Amino acid sequence: MQTTVKVAVSLPREQFRLAEKRRRALRVSRSAMVREAIHQWLKSFEEERAIRQYIDGYRRHPQSPQEVDAMERAAAEALRHEAW
């Protein structure tokens, strides 16, 4: 069973030129370049979903003023010894 598929993609000439320049500098194949681009594109959707989920959690369960005060005190104590 074949595990890969071939695709043909049309790009604006300048975008292709810039991608080729970078690809050659990095010494990667076109296939590797396109695979990585698609991987990063798909990963960005998962990251956006995770961020929305994180924000939604804080909206449903916001921190209390006491929790905020406690975190501020802990941060101040932890950073007190830093050589700024």
N, CA, C and O atoms as CSV, one atom per row, in Angstrom:
chain,resi,resn,atom,element,x,y,z
A,1,MET,N,N,0.836,-1.180,0.000
A,1,MET,CA,C,0.000,0.000,0.000
A,1,MET,C,C,0.880,1.242,0.000
A,1,MET,O,O,1.829,1.334,0.780
A,2,GLN,N,N,0.573,2.191,-0.864
A,2,GLN,CA,C,1.345,3.417,-0.984
A,2,GLN,C,C,1.069,4.335,0.205
A,2,GLN,O,O,-0.087,4.560,0.564
A,3,THR,N,N,2.123,4.861,0.812
A,3,THR,CA,C,1.942,5.719,1.991
A,3,THR,C,C,2.115,7.198,1.677
A,3,THR,O,O,1.912,8.043,2.549
A,4,THR,N,N,2.484,7.517,0.450
A,4,THR,CA,C,2.618,8.922,0.069
A,4,THR,C,C,1.840,9.178,-1.216
A,4,THR,O,O,1.531,8.254,-1.969
A,5,VAL,N,N,1.535,10.434,-1.445
A,5,VAL,CA,C,0.867,10.843,-2.679
A,5,VAL,C,C,1.630,12.021,-3.261
A,5,VAL,O,O,2.255,12.796,-2.538
A,6,LYS,N,N,1.569,12.140,-4.574
A,6,LYS,CA,C,2.194,13.278,-5.234
A,6,LYS,C,C,1.140,14.338,-5.473
A,6,LYS,O,O,-0.018,14.037,-5.761
A,7,VAL,N,N,1.566,15.587,-5.349
A,7,VAL,CA,C,0.676,16.711,-5.618
A,7,VAL,C,C,1.404,17.712,-6.500
A,7,VAL,O,O,2.630,17.811,-6.465
A,8,ALA,N,N,0.647,18.444,-7.281
A,8,ALA,CA,C,1.198,19.541,-8.083
A,8,ALA,C,C,0.643,20.833,-7.497
A,8,ALA,O,O,-0.549,20.929,-7.205
A,9,VAL,N,N,1.499,21.807,-7.329
A,9,VAL,CA,C,1.096,23.065,-6.707
A,9,VAL,C,C,1.550,24.222,-7.583
A,9,VAL,O,O,2.676,24.229,-8.081
A,10,SER,N,N,0.681,25.189,-7.765
A,10,SER,CA,C,1.036,26.413,-8.485
A,10,SER,C,C,1.292,27.514,-7.474
A,10,SER,O,O,0.512,27.721,-6.545
A,11,LEU,N,N,2.409,28.222,-7.672
A,11,LEU,CA,C,2.788,29.311,-6.771
A,11,LEU,C,C,3.071,30.568,-7.581
A,11,LEU,O,O,3.460,30.485,-8.746
A,12,PRO,N,N,2.877,31.725,-6.971
A,12,PRO,CA,C,3.353,32.945,-7.630
A,12,PRO,C,C,4.871,32.852,-7.820
A,12,PRO,O,O,5.585,32.346,-6.954
A,13,ARG,N,N,5.343,33.338,-8.946
A,13,ARG,CA,C,6.763,33.200,-9.302
A,13,ARG,C,C,7.700,33.706,-8.200
A,13,ARG,O,O,8.693,33.050,-7.885
A,14,GLU,N,N,7.392,34.865,-7.616
A,14,GLU,CA,C,8.277,35.435,-6.589
A,14,GLU,C,C,8.285,34.571,-5.329
A,14,GLU,O,O,9.331,34.397,-4.705
A,15,GLN,N,N,7.137,34.036,-4.956
A,15,GLN,CA,C,7.077,33.156,-3.788
A,15,GLN,C,C,7.912,31.896,-4.035
A,15,GLN,O,O,8.627,31.435,-3.145
A,16,PHE,N,N,7.819,31.351,-5.233
A,16,PHE,CA,C,8.620,30.177,-5.581
A,16,PHE,C,C,10.110,30.510,-5.526
A,16,PHE,O,O,10.907,29.735,-4.996
A,17,ARG,N,N,10.477,31.663,-6.075
A,17,ARG,CA,C,11.896,32.055,-6.092
A,17,ARG,C,C,12.442,32.166,-4.664
A,17,ARG,O,O,13.531,31.672,-4.372
A,18,LEU,N,N,11.692,32.809,-3.791
A,18,LEU,CA,C,12.143,32.968,-2.411
A,18,LEU,C,C,12.215,31.620,-1.687
A,18,LEU,O,O,13.155,31.360,-0.935
A,19,ALA,N,N,11.223,30.775,-1.920
A,19,ALA,CA,C,11.224,29.453,-1.284
A,19,ALA,C,C,12.399,28.620,-1.778
A,19,ALA,O,O,13.054,27.938,-0.990
A,20,GLU,N,N,12.666,28.671,-3.071
A,20,GLU,CA,C,13.790,27.920,-3.637
A,20,GLU,C,C,15.122,28.411,-3.075
A,20,GLU,O,O,16.007,27.609,-2.775
A,21,LYS,N,N,15.262,29.713,-2.934
A,21,LYS,CA,C,16.501,30.280,-2.386
A,21,LYS,C,C,16.725,29.756,-0.970
A,21,LYS,O,O,17.830,29.330,-0.631
A,22,ARG,N,N,15.688,29.786,-0.150
A,22,ARG,CA,C,15.801,29.315,1.227
A,22,ARG,C,C,16.038,27.807,1.267
A,22,ARG,O,O,16.856,27.316,2.045
A,23,ARG,N,N,15.308,27.080,0.415
A,23,ARG,CA,C,15.431,25.623,0.379
A,23,ARG,C,C,16.859,25.199,0.034
A,23,ARG,O,O,17.425,24.307,0.666
A,24,ARG,N,N,17.426,25.850,-0.972
A,24,ARG,CA,C,18.808,25.515,-1.365
A,24,ARG,C,C,19.785,25.848,-0.248
A,24,ARG,O,O,20.716,25.086,0.014
A,25,ALA,N,N,19.577,26.985,0.412
A,25,ALA,CA,C,20.464,27.381,1.507
A,25,ALA,C,C,20.416,26.358,2.639
A,25,ALA,O,O,21.431,26.087,3.280
A,26,LEU,N,N,19.248,25.798,2.878
A,26,LEU,CA,C,19.087,24.806,3.941
A,26,LEU,C,C,19.421,23.385,3.473
A,26,LEU,O,O,19.503,22.455,4.275
A,27,ARG,N,N,19.608,23.244,2.180
A,27,ARG,CA,C,19.935,21.944,1.580
A,27,ARG,C,C,18.892,20.877,1.892
A,27,ARG,O,O,19.211,19.778,2.347
A,28,VAL,N,N,17.645,21.232,1.634
A,28,VAL,CA,C,16.555,20.271,1.790
A,28,VAL,C,C,15.857,20.094,0.450
A,28,VAL,O,O,15.910,20.977,-0.406
A,29,SER,N,N,15.219,18.979,0.275
A,29,SER,CA,C,14.491,18.719,-0.963
A,29,SER,C,C,13.208,19.543,-1.008
A,29,SER,O,O,12.725,20.024,0.017
A,30,ARG,N,N,12.671,19.695,-2.208
A,30,ARG,CA,C,11.382,20.387,-2.322
A,30,ARG,C,C,10.306,19.634,-1.549
A,30,ARG,O,O,9.465,20.238,-0.884
A,31,SER,N,N,10.344,18.324,-1.644
A,31,SER,CA,C,9.348,17.529,-0.923
A,31,SER,C,C,9.437,17.782,0.576
A,31,SER,O,O,8.415,17.956,1.239
A,32,ALA,N,N,10.652,17.803,1.111
A,32,ALA,CA,C,10.829,18.049,2.548
A,32,ALA,C,C,10.339,19.445,2.912
A,32,ALA,O,O,9.730,19.638,3.964
A,33,MET,N,N,10.603,20.410,2.048
A,33,MET,CA,C,10.173,21.780,2.303
A,33,MET,C,C,8.645,21.855,2.355
A,33,MET,O,O,8.088,22.464,3.268
A,34,VAL,N,N,7.969,21.244,1.389
A,34,VAL,CA,C,6.516,21.281,1.337
A,34,VAL,C,C,5.925,20.496,2.502
A,34,VAL,O,O,4.947,20.936,3.106
A,35,ARG,N,N,6.506,19.337,2.827
A,35,ARG,CA,C,6.020,18.556,3.971
A,35,ARG,C,C,6.092,19.369,5.254
A,35,ARG,O,O,5.145,19.376,6.042
A,36,GLU,N,N,7.214,20.057,5.469
A,36,GLU,CA,C,7.387,20.860,6.679
A,36,GLU,C,C,6.407,22.028,6.699
A,36,GLU,O,O,5.838,22.341,7.745
A,37,ALA,N,N,6.206,22.669,5.557
A,37,ALA,CA,C,5.260,23.787,5.492
A,37,ALA,C,C,3.851,23.316,5.842
A,37,ALA,O,O,3.148,23.981,6.603
A,38,ILE,N,N,3.439,22.190,5.300
A,38,ILE,CA,C,2.106,21.668,5.597
A,38,ILE,C,C,2.016,21.228,7.054
A,38,ILE,O,O,0.998,21.444,7.711
A,39,HIS,N,N,3.082,20.612,7.558
A,39,HIS,CA,C,3.106,20.213,8.964
A,39,HIS,C,C,2.906,21.423,9.874
A,39,HIS,O,O,2.094,21.380,10.798
A,40,GLN,N,N,3.644,22.497,9.614
A,40,GLN,CA,C,3.538,23.704,10.435
A,40,GLN,C,C,2.158,24.336,10.304
A,40,GLN,O,O,1.614,24.828,11.293
A,41,TRP,N,N,1.585,24.332,9.113
A,41,TRP,CA,C,0.266,24.897,8.877
A,41,TRP,C,C,-0.782,24.135,9.676
A,41,TRP,O,O,-1.619,24.741,10.346
A,42,LEU,N,N,-0.738,22.802,9.606
A,42,LEU,CA,C,-1.694,21.988,10.357
A,42,LEU,C,C,-1.488,22.141,11.866
A,42,LEU,O,O,-2.454,22.190,12.628
A,43,LYS,N,N,-0.234,22.215,12.288
A,43,LYS,CA,C,0.084,22.389,13.705
A,43,LYS,C,C,-0.480,23.706,14.237
A,43,LYS,O,O,-0.907,23.779,15.390
A,44,SER,N,N,-0.482,24.740,13.404
A,44,SER,CA,C,-1.000,26.041,13.845
A,44,SER,C,C,-2.486,25.950,14.193
A,44,SER,O,O,-2.945,26.636,15.106
A,45,PHE,N,N,-3.241,25.116,13.481
A,45,PHE,CA,C,-4.658,24.945,13.805
A,45,PHE,C,C,-4.825,24.285,15.172
A,45,PHE,O,O,-5.700,24.674,15.947
A,46,GLU,N,N,-3.994,23.295,15.468
A,46,GLU,CA,C,-4.066,22.624,16.766
A,46,GLU,C,C,-3.670,23.586,17.882
A,46,GLU,O,O,-4.282,23.577,18.950
A,47,GLU,N,N,-2.659,24.412,17.650
A,47,GLU,CA,C,-2.249,25.391,18.655
A,47,GLU,C,C,-3.349,26.419,18.898
A,47,GLU,O,O,-3.605,26.791,20.043
A,48,GLU,N,N,-4.002,26.880,17.832
A,48,GLU,CA,C,-5.107,27.824,17.985
A,48,GLU,C,C,-6.239,27.198,18.794
A,48,GLU,O,O,-6.826,27.860,19.649
A,49,ARG,N,N,-6.548,25.938,18.535
A,49,ARG,CA,C,-7.599,25.238,19.268
A,49,ARG,C,C,-7.245,25.145,20.743
A,49,ARG,O,O,-8.090,25.377,21.608
A,50,ALA,N,N,-5.991,24.804,21.028
A,50,ALA,CA,C,-5.556,24.677,22.420
A,50,ALA,C,C,-5.623,26.028,23.142
A,50,ALA,O,O,-6.013,26.088,24.307
A,51,ILE,N,N,-5.252,27.088,22.467
A,51,ILE,CA,C,-5.309,28.426,23.067
A,51,ILE,C,C,-6.747,28.818,23.358
A,51,ILE,O,O,-7.047,29.342,24.430
A,52,ARG,N,N,-7.650,28.562,22.391
A,52,ARG,CA,C,-9.065,28.875,22.620
A,52,ARG,C,C,-9.606,28.088,23.807
A,52,ARG,O,O,-10.372,28.621,24.610
A,53,GLN,N,N,-9.210,26.818,23.920
A,53,GLN,CA,C,-9.656,25.976,25.030
A,53,GLN,C,C,-9.125,26.518,26.355
A,53,GLN,O,O,-9.853,26.551,27.347
A,54,TYR,N,N,-7.875,26.940,26.377
A,54,TYR,CA,C,-7.251,27.507,27.569
A,54,TYR,C,C,-7.984,28.773,28.009
A,54,TYR,O,O,-8.314,28.934,29.184
A,55,ILE,N,N,-8.238,29.672,27.048
A,55,ILE,CA,C,-8.939,30.922,27.351
A,55,ILE,C,C,-10.351,30.640,27.839
A,55,ILE,O,O,-10.819,31.262,28.793
A,56,ASP,N,N,-11.022,29.712,27.193
A,56,ASP,CA,C,-12.383,29.365,27.600
A,56,ASP,C,C,-12.403,28.837,29.041
A,56,ASP,O,O,-13.316,29.145,29.808
A,57,GLY,N,N,-11.402,28.052,29.394
A,57,GLY,CA,C,-11.314,27.539,30.757
A,57,GLY,C,C,-11.196,28.655,31.775
A,57,GLY,O,O,-11.839,28.617,32.824
A,58,TYR,N,N,-10.372,29.653,31.466
A,58,TYR,CA,C,-10.235,30.791,32.385
A,58,TYR,C,C,-11.502,31.627,32.432
A,58,TYR,O,O,-11.834,32.191,33.474
A,59,ARG,N,N,-12.214,31.714,31.313
A,59,ARG,CA,C,-13.479,32.461,31.331
A,59,ARG,C,C,-14.516,31.757,32.192
A,59,ARG,O,O,-15.283,32.407,32.902
A,60,ARG,N,N,-14.542,30.432,32.131
A,60,ARG,CA,C,-15.516,29.678,32.921
A,60,ARG,C,C,-15.115,29.594,34.380
A,60,ARG,O,O,-15.980,29.533,35.254
A,61,HIS,N,N,-13.808,29.590,34.662
A,61,HIS,CA,C,-13.296,29.452,36.033
A,61,HIS,C,C,-12.210,30.506,36.278
A,61,HIS,O,O,-11.032,30.161,36.377
A,62,PRO,N,N,-12.591,31.782,36.377
A,62,PRO,CA,C,-11.576,32.826,36.577
A,62,PRO,C,C,-10.912,32.705,37.950
A,62,PRO,O,O,-11.464,32.125,38.885
A,63,GLN,N,N,-9.714,33.269,38.033
A,63,GLN,CA,C,-8.993,33.255,39.299
A,63,GLN,C,C,-9.663,34.214,40.280
A,63,GLN,O,O,-10.183,35.263,39.900
A,64,SER,N,N,-9.635,33.830,41.525
A,64,SER,CA,C,-10.188,34.710,42.562
A,64,SER,C,C,-9.145,35.774,42.902
A,64,SER,O,O,-7.957,35.583,42.638
A,65,PRO,N,N,-9.575,36.880,43.480
A,65,PRO,CA,C,-8.612,37.910,43.908
A,65,PRO,C,C,-7.567,37.342,44.875
A,65,PRO,O,O,-6.412,37.767,44.853
A,66,GLN,N,N,-7.960,36.394,45.715
A,66,GLN,CA,C,-7.011,35.789,46.659
A,66,GLN,C,C,-5.943,34.975,45.903
A,66,GLN,O,O,-4.770,34.995,46.276
A,67,GLU,N,N,-6.345,34.276,44.862
A,67,GLU,CA,C,-5.381,33.504,44.066
A,67,GLU,C,C,-4.409,34.430,43.352
A,67,GLU,O,O,-3.212,34.149,43.289
A,68,VAL,N,N,-4.917,35.534,42.813
A,68,VAL,CA,C,-4.051,36.502,42.134
A,68,VAL,C,C,-3.053,37.087,43.125
A,68,VAL,O,O,-1.867,37.189,42.811
A,69,ASP,N,N,-3.508,37.474,44.313
A,69,ASP,CA,C,-2.617,38.011,45.340
A,69,ASP,C,C,-1.542,36.999,45.722
A,69,ASP,O,O,-0.371,37.356,45.851
A,70,ALA,N,N,-1.927,35.750,45.901
A,70,ALA,CA,C,-0.975,34.709,46.285
A,70,ALA,C,C,0.074,34.514,45.193
A,70,ALA,O,O,1.256,34.356,45.495
A,71,MET,N,N,-0.346,34.523,43.928
A,71,MET,CA,C,0.622,34.352,42.826
A,71,MET,C,C,1.561,35.544,42.730
A,71,MET,O,O,2.754,35.380,42.472
A,72,GLU,N,N,1.029,36.740,42.936
A,72,GLU,CA,C,1.881,37.927,42.895
A,72,GLU,C,C,2.927,37.890,44.007
A,72,GLU,O,O,4.085,38.242,43.783
A,73,ARG,N,N,2.523,37.466,45.200
A,73,ARG,CA,C,3.482,37.358,46.313
A,73,ARG,C,C,4.536,36.297,46.009
A,73,ARG,O,O,5.722,36.512,46.262
A,74,ALA,N,N,4.117,35.165,45.475
A,74,ALA,CA,C,5.058,34.087,45.156
A,74,ALA,C,C,6.041,34.539,44.077
A,74,ALA,O,O,7.236,34.253,44.163
A,75,ALA,N,N,5.542,35.242,43.065
A,75,ALA,CA,C,6.424,35.727,42.003
A,75,ALA,C,C,7.417,36.751,42.545
A,75,ALA,O,O,8.599,36.714,42.204
A,76,ALA,N,N,6.936,37.664,43.388
A,76,ALA,CA,C,7.825,38.671,43.968
A,76,ALA,C,C,8.913,38.012,44.802
A,76,ALA,O,O,10.071,38.427,44.754
A,77,GLU,N,N,8.554,37.000,45.556
A,77,GLU,CA,C,9.539,36.291,46.376
A,77,GLU,C,C,10.545,35.545,45.501
A,77,GLU,O,O,11.746,35.569,45.766
A,78,ALA,N,N,10.054,34.896,44.476
A,78,ALA,CA,C,10.938,34.138,43.598
A,78,ALA,C,C,11.905,35.055,42.845
A,78,ALA,O,O,13.055,34.681,42.617
A,79,LEU,N,N,11.459,36.236,42.461
A,79,LEU,CA,C,12.288,37.139,41.679
A,79,LEU,C,C,13.116,38.079,42.539
A,79,LEU,O,O,13.957,38.809,42.014
A,80,ARG,N,N,12.901,38.078,43.833
A,80,ARG,CA,C,13.586,38.989,44.745
A,80,ARG,C,C,15.110,38.822,44.666
A,80,ARG,O,O,15.848,39.795,44.820
A,81,HIS,N,N,15.572,37.615,44.431
A,81,HIS,CA,C,17.010,37.343,44.457
A,81,HIS,C,C,17.654,37.417,43.074
A,81,HIS,O,O,18.853,37.174,42.936
A,82,GLU,N,N,16.873,37.747,42.055
A,82,GLU,CA,C,17.413,37.846,40.698
A,82,GLU,C,C,18.269,39.101,40.572
A,82,GLU,O,O,17.926,40.157,41.105
A,83,ALA,N,N,19.390,38.972,39.859
A,83,ALA,CA,C,20.267,40.115,39.626
A,83,ALA,C,C,19.828,40.811,38.337
A,83,ALA,O,O,20.288,40.488,37.242
A,84,TRP,N,N,18.945,41.752,38.500
A,84,TRP,CA,C,18.424,42.457,37.333
A,84,TRP,C,C,19.465,43.428,36.867
A,84,TRP,O,O,19.249,44.141,35.887
